[in-house]
Amino acid sequence: MAKFYVTTPIYYVNDRPHIGHTYTTVLADVIARYRKLMGDDVFFLTGTDEHGQKVAQAAKKSGISPKEHCDMYSKRFKDLWKRLDIEFDYFVRTTDPQHEEVVKKALQYIYDKGDIYKDKYVGWYCVHDERFWTEKDLVGGKCPECGRDVVKIEEENYFFRMSKYQNWLIEYIESHKEFVQPDFRRNEVLGFLRKPLNDLCISRPKKRLSWGVELPFDTDYVAYVWVDALLNYVSAVGLYFDQAKFEKWWPADIHLIGKDILTTHAVYWPIILHALDLELPKTIFAHGWWLVSEQKMGKSLGNAVDPYALIEHIGVDQLRYYLMRDMVLGQDASYTLDGLVARLNNDLSNDLGNILSRVTNMIVSYCDGKLPHSGSITLQQTNEFLEKISNLVDDVSQKITELKIHAALESVNAAMRATNRYIEDTQPWKLAKSGEQEKLNEVLFQSTQVLAKAGILLYPVMPRKCRALLDALGFDGEISINEAKKDVLIKPGTTITKPKALFPKINLTKLSEALGVTEVSEKKEAKKEEQITINDFAKIELKVGKIVSARKAPNAEKLLLLDVDLGDEKRQLVAGIAKWYAPEELLGKNIVVLTNLKPAVIRGFESQGMLLAADDGENVVLITTDKPIAPGSKIR
């Protein structure tokens, strides 16, 4: 049995949990549950980050101790994760005595190696980010991260010789492609590392901040909150306390983080681990932000979406599904109420829930509530249907392994649409009326098996609803990928019941009123202009791309998936040109690609740009070059 260790960031205890926190934690839970379905031994870690100046100030303002403040806010996160059926294995708190002891031992180890030294520091300090900045870092005299005011500070502090390991980290990242993901984030980190890397201030004097982990080699100082926080990933699995446990789980298989904390995780953290003579995590994956009106969601912007309210009005599993289905991992996603309602009504009410209702109703009505026996296949539609869904389980498993959660869910949804078409094409109600029992049995039997597969494959995302679905089908097997691969999951003669509607349709107007939303995503008509300026055109980046592979998109007959060489990188494009081009005739062809277009998901496939083509209303012809030229060449 393989081990799998997955982590979320630990959340700072100065905020009420919002959808951004919820997304990362649900994502980790879904990945952990899928890995369990695959047979892995899983350890899933989350927790709260509880030291630092912001905590001390917030506690003082409330008239309570910092620990009381932490207890209150940490409980809020724990309570929400319980509501959302998050099955973490350990919830770490940086105020836990064992964690604090690990921080002290780790810092002492690095100090004894000579990699920590004391020096005078003069610079600008941001209380909100709890970070020092140099004069050249500031933007308009303010913090470059959050835009808030900074204060000038001159004091003695301890520094970690981070610069000593700069070249080592560059070489490591270049030789371990999977270490920072997605690829464009790895390139971002390498770009950061090719500039001079300053040593890291790892202390705060107690006379300014006492709420932190005391330095073991100088009790007048506490540890910088980020150094303290990062060590949670190793303290939680037994570093310095339980060697067997630590050796079992470390290194982590994946750290899931938001893109805003990429530098701390992909630069500070690996260098700290290297100085501690510890292995590095296998992958650090930085996901995007949930945007509201094209802005990052957050307390300071006043646009945070309350997950408690959504749970109350749409349900736990529906919220989990929406978060996993509507964000391409690594890219930003826009949260809109009408988008949420459309997704849940289309995928869950109209497809999965409706098919379950139709199939169970027909079995109860036509077969006395018992799944009928089906002999040899007699219908051409059945052969076509089984061919379409034959690779479903392997396809979903592969996409989950590649962290393409949204695409895995689209594959299941495509199977549900295929099931719906199968039912429409075979019309079992007419087969029942005409007494064609053998054909009727065949349709109901095969539809039930695919529903059971969907119930297993969606279980990590919607555990409650999928358990209810499987119960209605009389499923008594193991919820696992191996079980889902079987041809027969529900045996003939099994009692089938009609469940309550699993996914009632959501009324957008009523939901917006219940949530107190006064304006549902307003679509603004773009101002039409007859002419553009040269500055407008300069915003467009066009490059020559060479098609290195082409294939048909599964379950999308109009689409082709193209892998395109752009010189310094390869990208996937999704193009609606299958009517005019066969995949094999595109290989080696030079095309024109719009490369700075925001990535989009088309029928479950990510398109990382757009090719240019001419369209006369009947034919579509690709725009190409009249002579050979290197991929990546700019078009101007």
N, C-alpha and C positions, 0 to 999 in steps of 0.2 A: 504493500500500500504506500503510495507516494504521499509525501507531506506537502502542505500548501499553507503558507503564512501570509495573510493579507491584513493591511492596516489602513485606517483613515488617519487624517491629521487629528491631533487632539485639539479640542475647541476651547477657545479662550472664554473665561467665565465673566464676561462683561456684557453679554448679549443674550436676548431671548432667541432660541433656535429658529432659523427661518429656512426657506426652501433650499438655499445654498448648502447649509449644513446637512439638511435632510437628504439631498441628492447624493452627496458623497457617501453617506452612511448606508443608504438604501443600495447604492451601487456595490459597496463592499459586501453587504449582506447577500445580494443577489449572486455575486461572483462566488462567495463562500458556499452558498447553497448549491450552485451548479457544480462546483468542484466536489461536493459531497455526493451529488448524484452520479458523478463520474467515478466515484470510489476512493477519492483522496481523503487522507486524514488532515483535517483543516483546523487552523487556529486563526481566529478573527479578533483583532484588537481595535478598540476605540477608547476614548477617554476625554479628559479635560485638562487644560493648561491653566495653572492656578497661581502662579507667582507673577511678580512684576509691579511696576509703578501704577498702572491703570487700575489694578485690583485694589491696591492699597488706598488709592484716592477715592475709588467708588465706595469702599467700605467705610472710610472716614466720613464721606458725605452722607451715608445712610446711618451713621452712628452705631455701627456694629464692627466686630473684629474682622480682619481679612479672612480668617478661617470660616467664620459664620457666613460671610458673603460667598465664599467658595462652595460651602456645603449647599447653600440655597440654589446657586446657579448650576452646579454640577447635577443636582437632583432634577432640574428642569430638562437637561439633556437626557438623563437616564429615563425619565418618565416618558418623554416623547419617543425614545427608541423602543420602549415597551409597547406603546400604543401602535407603533408601526411594525410590530413583530420582528424587530431586529434581534437576531440570535448571535450576539457577540460572545466570545469565550472569556474575555477579560475586559474590564473597564478600568483603565489606569487613571490615577489622579496624581499630579506631580507633587501634591502635598502628602502622599503616602510615605511613611517612614522608610520603607525599603527603596522606593525610587530615589528619595533624597540621599540615601546612603550610597546608591549606585553612582549618582552624580558626583559625590565627594570622592569616591574611589577612582572614578574615571579621570577627574581633573587632577588628582594627585599623581596618577600614572603618567599623564602627559607632562605635568610639571617636573616630575623626576627625570623625564627624558630630556629636559632642557628646552621644551617647545613652548613653555609659558614664561613670560618675562614681565617685569614691571616698568612702566614708563609714564611720563607726563603726557596728558592728552589735552589738546585745545581744539575744539570743534563745535559744531552745532548739533543740538539734541532735539529729537522729536519725541514728545511724551507719548503720543498716540501709537507710534510704531516702535517706541522704545529702542531707537537706533540713533547712532551718531552719524553725522554727515560732514564732509569737508565743504569748504566754501564753493568749490567748483561743482559740487553735487547739487547744490540748491537751485531751484527753479523759481525765479522771481523772488528770491529771498525766503522761499518756503520749502517745506519737505517735498522732495521729488516723488515720494510714494503716495502721500495722502493730501498734499497741498495745504497742510496746516502750518501754523506758525512754529518756528523753532527757537530755542534759546541757546545762547553761547555759554559753553561750559569749559572750564579749565580745571582739570583734576588728575591725580595719579590713578592709574588703573592697571590691570593685568591684561596682557595681550597674548593671543595664540599665534604662533608662527605659521599662519596659513599660507603665506607667500612661498614658504619653503617647499610646499607640495604642489605648487601650481602646474609645473610641467608634467609631474607624475599624473595628475588628474586629467590633463588634456590627453595624454597618451592612453589612459585607461578608457576614457569615453570614446575615443576614436577607435579603439580595438574591441570595445564591447557595445555594439550597436543597440542592443536591447536595454542598456542601462538607463537611458533617458528616452522616454517616449511621450508623444509621437515624435517622428523624425525631425520635424521643424522645431520642436522644443529642444532637441539635442543640439541642433545647429545654433539655436539661440544661446544655449549655455556655453558652447564652444566660442561663440563670438564674445561673450562676456569674459571668458578666461584668456582671450588673446590680448586683453588690456591688462595693465599692471594690477595685480591683486594685492590689496592691503592686508596687513595682519588684522586679526579680529579681536576687538575689545571684548573680553569675556567676563568682566566684573562690573559691579556697581558698588561704590562706597556706602557702608551702612549709615553714615551720617546723612546721606541723601535718600537711601532706600534700604529698609531693613527687611522687607517682606520678600525673602528669597532663600535659596540654599546657601548656607555659609561656606566660604572657601576653606578647604581643609588646611591650606598652607598659610592663610592669613584671615583670621576671624574678624577683621575689620571690614571685610568685603563679602558680598553675596554674588552668586553666579548670574551672568546675563541670562535673561529668561529664555532666549532661543536655544542656548547651549543646554540648559536644564530641560527644556521641552523635547528637543530632538532625542535625548537619551531615553525617552519613554519606550522607544521601539525595542531597545535591548533590555531595559530594566524589567519590562513586563514578561519577558520569557526567561528570566532567571540569571542574567549576567551577575557574576560575583556571589550568587546565592544558591543557585541550583544548576550545576554544570551540565547534568544529564538533560535537563529540560532545555537549557540554552543550546546545547549541541543538536538536539532534535529539531528545534524550530528555526534557529538562525543559520543562514541569512534569510531575511524576509523574501518572499517570492515577488511581492508587489506592494509598494507604497502608493496609495491613491492620494493625490493632493490636488488642490486648486492651482491654476497657473500663476496666481499672485504670490505663491510661496515656493516657486521653482528654485530660485537662487539659494535659499537657505537649505533646501533639501538636496539639490544637485551639485552644490559647491561646498557649503559649510559641512554638511553631514558626511559626505564621503571622506573629506579630509580629516574630520574628527575620528571617524572609524579607522582610517589608515594609521593615524597617530596612535590609536589604541591597539594596533595590530589585530584588528578584527576584519572579517570579510565584509564586503559591501552587499547591500540588497541587490537582488537580480534585476529588478525593474522599478524605476520611479516614473509613474504615469501621471502627467499633469492634464487634468480635464479643464474644459472651458467654464465660462460663467453663465448663469441664468440671467438674462437681460430683461429688464422691464423698460419699455420705451427706449430701447437701445442703450440703456445704462446698466452698469453692474448693480445687482441687488445688494442692499445693505442698510443697516440701521442708520448710518450717518446720512444717507440720501433720502431716508423716509419712504423707501419703496419696497421694503422687505415684505414678502408674501408669507402669511401666517399658515403654517402647515396644519395647526390644530383646527382652524376654520375649514380648511379643505377636507380634512379627515371627517369632520362632522357632517359635511354636506355632500361629499361624493363617495366617501368610503376609503378605508386603508388601502386595499388592494388596487383600487382604481388609481389612487395617487401614485402608488409604487409603479404601476404599469406606465402611466403617463411620463413619469420622470425617466424611466428606462427607454421608452419608445421614442421620445421626442428630442433627445440629445445624442448627437454623434459624438462618441467619446473622443475628447481632444478639441472639439470645436465649441463655440458659444451656441446657446439656444435662446430663443425668445419665448418668454412666458406671456401668453395672452389667455384670457378666460374663454374666448370663443374657440381658440385653438385647442384648449384642453377639452372642452365639451365635444367638439367635432371628433377628436381622436377617440375619446371614450365611447361615444355613440356609434361611430363607424366600426371600430375594431371589436369592441366588446358587446355592445347591444345588438347591432345589426348582423355581425358575423358570428362570433363564438357563441354568445348567449342565445341568439335566434336559432342557430343550427342545433344546439343542445335541446332547446325546447321542441323544435320540429321532430327531431329523431326520437326523443323519449315519448312524445305524445303519440307518434305513429306506432311505436312498439307497444305501448299500453293499449291503444285502440285496436290494432290489427293482430297483435300476437299475445294478448292476455298478459302483458307486462313481462314477458319472458323473451330474452334475446333469442331469435330464431337461429336454427342451424342453417348453414350455407354450404352447399356441396360445390361441385366444380363450377367455375365461372361461365356464365352463359351470355352475358351482355358485353357488347363491344365497349360501351361507356365505362364499364367496370375496369376493363383492361387499361383504357386510357387514363382513368382516374388513378389507378394504382401505380402506373408509370410516373405520373406527375408527382406523387408523394413518396415515391420509393426511396429517395435519398434524404428525406426530411430530417431524421434523427441525426445522421452523420453531418448534414449541412449545419444544423443548429449547434451541434457539439463543436464543430470546427470554428464557427463564428464566435462562440463563447470563448474558446481558447485564444482566439485572436483579439478578444475584448471588443468585438463588434456586436454589442448587446442589441442595439437598435435593429441591426440587420437580422439577427437571430429571431427577434420578435416578428419582424416582417415576414420571415420565412414561414413561421407558424401561421401568421395571418393569411398568407398566400395559400397555405394548405386548407384553411377554413373557407376561403373563397372558392377553391377548387371543389371542396365538399359541397358547398352550396350549389355550384353549377352542376355537379353530379346529380344531386337530388332534383334540380330543375329539369335536367335532361331526361332522367329516367322516370320521373313523375310517379313515385311509389303509391300515391293515393289512387291513381288510375289503375295501377297493377292490382291493388287490393280490390277495387270495384269490379275488375274483370276476372278476378279469381286466379291471377297468375302468381300463385303463392311462392313458387321457387324463385322467381325474379325479384319479388318483393323482399323475400328473406335475404337475398344477396345484397340488395341495396342497403337495407337496414343494418345488416351484419357489418358490412365494410365501413359504413358511415360511423358506426359505433366504435370500431377499432381506431379510426383516425381521431375521433373525439378523445378517446382515452390517451392516445399519444400526445395530443395537444395538452391535455390535463397534466401529464407528467412534465412535458417540456416547459410549460408556463408556471409550474409549481414554485420554482425559486423566486419568481416575480410576484405571483399572487397566491400565496400558500393557502389562505382561507378559502377563496373562491374555487381554486382548483381541487381542494379536498372535497368541497361540496359537489363539484362536477363529477369527480371520480366516484364518490359515494352514490350519486344518482345512477351511475352506470354499473354499480355493484362491483367495482374494482377492489380486489383484495390482495393484490400483489405488492411487490416492493416498488416504492417510487424511486426509480433509478434509470440511468441511461440504458443499461443492459436490458431492463424490462421493456423500455420503450421501443427497443429494436425488434422485439418479437412481432410476428405476424398476427398472433391472436393474444390480446390482452384481456378481453372479456369473453368468457367461454359461453357457448350456446346453453340456454336454459337458465342463465343468470337473471335474477329479478331486476328489472329496470323500473325506476320511479320517476315521476314528473317533479322536478325541483321547483321551488319558488323561483321567480325571475332572478337570475344571478346578477344581471346588469340592467336595472331599470333605466330607461332613457332619461337623460338629464335635460331639463328645460333651461336654456341659457338665461332667459329673462328672470325666471324664479331664482336661479342660482346667483345671478349678479345682485339681485335684491337682497338675498339672504346674506351675502358677503359684504354688502354695503358698497358695491362697485357701481358708481354712477355712470361710467362711460365704458362701453365695451369696444375694444380695439377699433378705433376710428380709421377708416381707410381714406387717406388724403389723395386727391387727384393731383398728379404731378403737373406742374406748370409746363405748358407746351411752348416751346421756342422753335422758331423756324431755323435759326442758325446757332451754332456753337462757336466758342472762341478756341484759339490754339491752346489755351490753358486747359480748357475742358478736355480736348483731345489728348493732351499730355498726361492726363490721369490714367489713361488706358495703357496697359502693358501687353503688347503683342509679341509673341516669339514663335520661331519655327519649332515644331515638334515632330519627331519621327515615331510612327506607330510601330511598337515592337511586339505587341500581341493584341489580338482582338477576339472576342467571344460573344456569344449571345447571352443576354441577361436572363437568368432563370425566371420563368413566370412573367415575363414582360416582352412580348413578341416584337414590339417596335424598337426596343433598345439594344444597343451594343455596348459592351464594356471594353474600353480601349486603354492599354498601358502605353504611355507616351514618354519618350526620352526627350527631356528639355535641356540636355547638356550637363548641367550640374545636379539634376535630380530627375526622378521619374514620378509621374502622376497618373492617377486613374481618371478618365473622363467617361461620362455617361452620355451617349449620343443617340438621338432618335432617328437613326439612319438605316435601320435594318431592312426597310422596304427597298432601299436603293443600293445597298452595298452588302455583299457577303463578307464575313470576317476575314476569309483567306485572301481576298483581293486587296485588303487594306495594309497588309504587312509590308513594312519598309517605306510606306508612303509618307512624304513630308506634308504636314498640314499647318495651318495657322491657328494658334491657341491664344485665347484671352487668359492670361495667367494671374492677374490680380483681382479676379472675381471671387467673391466670398464663396467658400465651398457650400454645396447644397446636396440634400439627400433626395434622390429621385427613385421612387419605387423601392426604397430600402437600400439603394446603393449610393455611396458618396461620390460626387463629381467634383474634382478639384480644379476646375477650370471649364472653359467652353471652347469648342472648335468653331471655326467660321465656315459657312457654306452659303451657296447661292440657291434661291428658291424662286421658281417662276410660277408656282401654283400647282404644277404637276410633277416636276422633277426637282430633286435636290442634288447639287454637285458641290463637292468639297473644294474649298479654296486651297491651292497648293503653290509651290514655287516652280518657276520654269526652268531652273537649273539646280544642280545639287548644291546644298549649303549645310553647314554644321548645325545640328540640333542646338537649340538655345539662342540662335542668332536673333537679335532684336529686329522687329519690323517697324519702320518709321516712314 
